Amino acid sequence: MLTTEIAKTFLEFLKLAPRYLIALSVMAASLLFSSHQLLEQIGVVEFVKNNRSVLGITLVVTVSLFVVSVAADAISLIKEWWRRRKLYRHITDKLHTLTEDEKQILRFYLANNTRSNMLRIDDGVVQGLKSDGIIYQSASLGSMHGGFAHNISNVAWDYLHEHQHLLTGTTNTYRT
């Protein structure tokens, strides 16, 4: 039962936010490395003398956990950046190889300067653009006959505004 409580307390300690780990580290380092005169002035000489090993372990553990926390956050940021970069490349590569039907759907957005279009969800071309991340269904309310609202992604919107020639095709029509 005692080991269960110790393990539980230790796990709660591991969940501390980095700012608390920094505070514990600074406290332990201050007590360990302060001059004898300062420790006398604040009245903790005996405490430091009796608990030097505990303060040392506290310093090592909190600094280690803080470093791990910072490294984990950095890895998460890098993963998110990499995921966004892959999605951007996928969308822009796909925009360079559009079929005429896909161009007709995307022309509507630029021709009307709108980010929304009513499209049928049983249309394979619409589903292809959705699966490529170029458009997405923005509303769950709609009908099979009238269609559902589909918005163009920010990446596709910005890229097509810069490269409008990608929508040049065999026709000059657009569809909703």
N, C-alpha and C positions, 0 to 999 in steps of 0.2 A: 504494500500500500504506500509506503514511504517512497519507494522508487517510482511508482506511478505519479505521485505528486511532483517529484523532482523532474521527471521527464516532461510532465505537463507544463511546469514552470519554465523549463528550458525552451520548449517549443513556443511558448508565448513570448519569451525573450527574443527568439529568432524572428518573430513577426514585427518587431519594433521598426518604426519608420527610421530612415537614415538620420534624420535630425536628432533623434534620441540617441542613436549610436554615437554620433559626433559628440553630443553632450557628455555621455558616459566616458568616452575616450579622453576628452579634454579634462574632465574631473580626475580620472585615474592618472593621467600624465602629470597634471598639476600637483597632485599629492605625491607622486613618485619622484618628480624631478625638481620640486621647489627647495629652496634653501632651508636649512634647519631653523634659522631665525624667523622666516615667514611662517613655517609650520608652528613654531612656538607662539607667535602672535595670534594666530587663528585658533590655537588650542587643539591641534590634532596630531601632535608629535607622537603620543602613545598609540593612537589609532593607526597611524602610518607604520610605526615600528611593529605593531602586533599583526598587521594585515598586509604587509608588503607583498607577499606572494599572491594574495587575492587581488590586490590592485594591479599587479603585473599581468595576471591572467585576464582580468577584466579589460585591460588595455589591449592586449593581443587579440582577444576574441572580438571586441567591438570594432577595432580597426580592420580586422579580417572580414567581418560581416559587412562593414561599410564598403570595402573594396569590392567584395562580391556583388553587393547591391548595385554599385555604380557600373560594374562590368555587365551585369545582367540588363540594366537599363540601356547601356550602350549597344549591346547585342540586339535588344528589341528594336531600337531605333534603326540600326543597320538593316535588320530583317524587313522592317516596314518600308524603308527607303528602297530596298531591293525589290520588294513585291510591287511597289508603285512603279518603279522603273520598268519591270517586266510587263506590267499591264499597259503602260504608256507605249512601249515598243510593240506589243501585240496589236493594240488598237491602231497605231500609225501604220504598221505594216499592212494590216487588213484594209485600211483606207486607200492604200495604193493599188489594191487588187479587187476593187469593187465590181460587181456585176451591174448591168444596166438597171435591173429591178432595184437593187440596193441604192444605186445613185438616185433613182426617182424618189425613193422614200426620203433620202437625206437632203435632196434639193428642196423639199418642202420646208424644212427647218430654216435654211438659209434664205430662201425666196421670201418667206413671210417674216423673217427675223424673229422667230419664235423658238422656244425650247421644247414645246409640246406639240404632239400630233396624235390624232385618234387613229389607231391601227387595230386591225383584227388580229386576235391572238392565234387564230387557226391558220394564219399565213406563214408559210415556211420561210419566206424571206425575212419577215419580221422576227421570227424566232432565231434565225441565223445572226441577225444584227444584235439581238439581245444576248445570245450566247458569246458573241465576240466582245461584249461590253461597250458597244458603240451607242446603243440605246438601252433603256430599261423601262419596265412598266412602272409608272409613277402613281397609278391609282388602281385600287381593286374594284372600284365601281365602274361598270360599263355593261355592254351587252355584246353578244356574239355577232349581232347584225351591225350595230353602230360602232363597235370597237371599244378599246380601252385606251386611256391616255398613256402615251409613251414619251419620255423625255430623252433628249440627246445628252450623252455624257459630256462633262466639262472638257475632257481631253479631246473628244471628237469635235465638239463645238469650236474650240480654240484652233485646233489643227486645220479644220475645214475653212475657217475664216482666213487663215494664212495661206492655204493651198486650195483655192476654189477651183483650180483647173482639174482637180481630182474628180469633180462631179460632171465634167464634160463627157458626154457620151453620144450614142447614136440618136437619142431623142433629146428634147429640151423640156420634157414634161416632168411633173412631179405628182406624187399620189399620197392620199391620206387613207 
